[in-house]
């Protein structure tokens, strides 16, 4: 596998590892659900909080509520070349 992809993958894992699982609350779940458009809103709402704790989109929403954005995190934790690749390929 491309070393660049491994570095980016490790950085993304580090980003999500910052999440305090205690922040995956019913209140934050409702905020996230309200931010979604249909049909995603109904689908995740029907699944409920317990079944959505592992959804990366939900986790990222919580981190972004805390002003921890993925792009900014990656910019600070990747080389300029790897970050540019990430931006171009996402």
C-alpha positions in Angstrom: 0.0 0.0 0.0 1.1 3.5 -0.7 3.0 5.0 2.3 1.2 8.3 1.8 -2.2 6.6 2.3 -0.9 4.9 5.4 0.3 8.2 6.8 -3.1 9.9 6.0 -4.9 6.9 7.5 -2.9 7.1 10.7 -3.6 10.8 11.0 -7.3 10.3 10.5 -7.3 7.6 13.1 -5.6 10.1 15.5 -8.3 12.6 14.7 -11.1 10.3 15.7 -9.2 9.1 18.7 -9.6 12.6 20.2 -13.3 12.0 20.6 -14.5 11.7 24.2 -17.1 8.9 24.0 -19.1 10.7 26.7 -19.9 13.4 24.2 -22.0 10.9 22.2 -25.1 12.0 24.1 -28.8 12.0 23.2 -28.6 15.8 23.1 -25.8 15.8 20.6 -27.4 13.0 18.6 -30.5 15.2 18.2 -28.4 18.1 17.0 -26.6 15.9 14.5 -29.9 14.4 13.3 -31.3 18.0 12.8 -28.3 18.8 10.7 -28.9 16.0 8.2 -31.0 16.1 5.1 -33.5 13.4 4.1 -33.3 10.5 3.6 -30.3 10.3 5.9 -32.1 12.1 8.7 -34.9 9.5 8.9 -32.6 6.6 8.5 -30.3 7.5 11.3 -33.1 8.7 13.6 -34.8 5.3 13.2 -31.5 3.6 14.1 -31.2 5.6 17.3 -28.2 6.8 19.3 -26.9 3.4 20.4 -26.7 2.2 16.8 -25.1 5.4 15.6 -22.3 5.8 18.1 -19.8 4.3 15.6 -20.9 6.4 12.6 -17.9 8.5 11.6 -20.2 11.3 10.4 -21.7 11.6 13.9 -18.3 11.4 15.6 -16.9 14.1 13.2 -20.0 16.3 14.0 -19.2 16.1 17.7 -15.5 16.9 17.2 -16.5 19.9 15.0 -18.8 21.1 17.7 -15.6 21.4 19.8 -13.9 23.3 17.0 -11.8 20.3 16.0 -12.1 20.1 12.2 -10.7 17.2 10.3 -9.1 19.3 7.6 -7.4 21.6 10.1 -6.2 18.6 12.2 -4.8 16.9 9.1 -3.1 20.2 8.0 -1.4 20.3 11.4 -0.5 16.6 11.4 0.6 15.8 7.8 3.4 17.1 5.6 2.4 19.8 3.2 2.6 17.2 0.4 0.4 14.7 2.1 -2.1 17.3 3.1 -2.3 18.7 -0.5 -2.8 15.1 -1.7 -5.7 14.7 0.8 -7.4 17.9 -0.3 -7.0 17.0 -4.0 -8.4 13.4 -3.6 -11.2 13.9 -1.1 
